[in-house]
Structure formats: C-alpha cells, structure tokens
Amino acid sequence: MKRNTRTMAGLFLVLLLMISTACGAVNSESNKTTTPTEDPGTTNTDASNQQRIITTLKGDISIPSNPQKVIGLSVVYPEFLYALGVTPIAVQNYHEDFPSYLQEAFKDTVKMGIAQTPNFEAILAAEPDLIIAPTWWSDKDYDQLSKIAPTVLLPQRDNWRDELLDIADVLDKKSLAEKVIQDLQTKETEAKEKLHSLVGDETVMYMMIMAKEIVIYGENIDRGSFIHKQLGLKPIPEYPQTELSLSISLEKIPEYNPDYIILQLNDEGNEEMQNRYKEIMESSLWKNMTAVKKNQVYTVGSKEWFNLGMSPLADSYAIDEVVRVFENKQK
C-alpha cells in the first residue's frame, strides 16, 4: 500500500506540472492577442483598416477612421480638405492651374476637370478610400461613386463654415475646423480695423468681367458680403439693396461711380473675356470714372478669387491682398 501511495503521488505531481505548463502557454498566447504592440508586423495594417460608422444622407455607412486617399467633389471641397490637414488625391478644377496658395500643396494632385458628370475613370484610377461630395452635385451619381469607394454626401449650406464643419465631422476633425473658423475671424477683425483707417468712408465696388457680361456684387451675396461686411469697405449708395448681383452693360458703368474698384477677371486664359476686358479699358466711359482717374482700380486674379466668400483659404488670401493694395496706395 505504501508503494502504491508513493506511485499515485508521483503521478499526481507529473499531472500537476503538465497542467501548469499548458496554462502558461495559453496565457502567453492570450497576451499576444490583446497586446498588438508585441507584434509590430501587423500594427500598421490593423490601424489602416480601422473603420467608423457614420450617419449620412444615405444612411449609416462604414468609412476608414484615418482615410489616406480622399477625393472631395465640387471645386471648393478640396480647399476644405486642405484646411483640415488633408491633401486630396484628385480634384475637380475649373481653371487649368491651381490658385497660387495651393500650387505647391497640390503639385501631385490629379486634375479631373469639371463637368455635369464626374470623371469616373479618373476617380477609379486614383483608388480613393473615401469620397466626399455635396448632395446637390453628386446625388445622381451616388450609386456609381459608392461602388468605387465609401461615399459621403453632405447637405447644401448657405455658409461655407457649415460646410467645413460637415466635412470635419466626417473626418473627426471638428476641433480643427473650429480653430480654422476662429483664426479667420480674428484675421478679418484685424483687417477691418486697418482698412477703416486706410479707406475711411470712401466707397468700394467689387466688379467681375466675364466673357459676355459685366457683374457687380452687392453686400448680401458671398463675394460682396466678404468685401463690404467682413472687411467693412463701404458699398456704393446707388446699388439696389434688393439685388444680390447685377449684370450691367458698359453704358451703365458710370451710374455706379465708386472711389475704388476691385476688379476680377473671370478667366484670364479666355480670349473672349480678354477682348471684353480690352474693350472696357479703352472706353471713355471707363476712363472717366472716379476710381480710374485716381488710379484706384485693383485687378485681382481669377484663380485666387474664384472661391472668395466660399472657402477659408480663399478668404484668407484675399484679406492679405486687399490690405496690401490699400496699404501700398497710402505710400
């Protein structure tokens, strides 16, 4: 009996040792699973594959938590993306070249042109992992776009700040968007004070020359609001307050006779527009205007001012330019 007892005890010790060893192996494997940093070969892949569920106009969809290849459809969405620290891989573009404030940043960005229907072939070739588009532009194309990559349609907004915040919600960058808005507000306030000291109560008119028409802007539309409300430059009293913008003939120009004119050419590369511009500049009606006789007409770039009043980047650029030209006038 004593011998059998010793044998049973020995077997029990061996069994206990085997169970202990097995448990140790299981614990070791469990630790590897719950601690990704112990397996550096898979960490980056796991991070890039992380997804978020967001609620959109088309329902809940899954998008990358940290998208690397984003396309923003519409000519202003790329500027919103860049303001939020994201350089789009492909964009719709109205002008052949990017505005100067984006040329370096977008040097590797694909230009897809602009049309009623997106360039699906170019979008597919860019291999995006996220597409963001305004519903008014891309609702009809949603099914085709969403087959290429997760596509988020955003509502139409009257204020670009709301558009920026919408995109920031998609990218989980709301605090950055709020900072962009606040920084621009501060810049506008400082510029408004400086311009008041430079210009005072003299009147300013914002005019655009297009291929077939001349347009002047009132203070209740994006471009005019930027000049007259955000920067505080006094509009001409003759402008009808019920009109957002007016298409006028050359003969009508003398009726609106400001002290200063900010003149934008819609597209410098358009030959028809250039001919129209030359015709206006050579007209005696133009030459007899107060701003022209005082050499107080400031011509601004079509690309740089294209998204004026619709983008924080365009507005920031225009603030610097307006302050610069009025400061130089005082020298």
Disulfide bonds with the S-S distance in Angstrom:
none
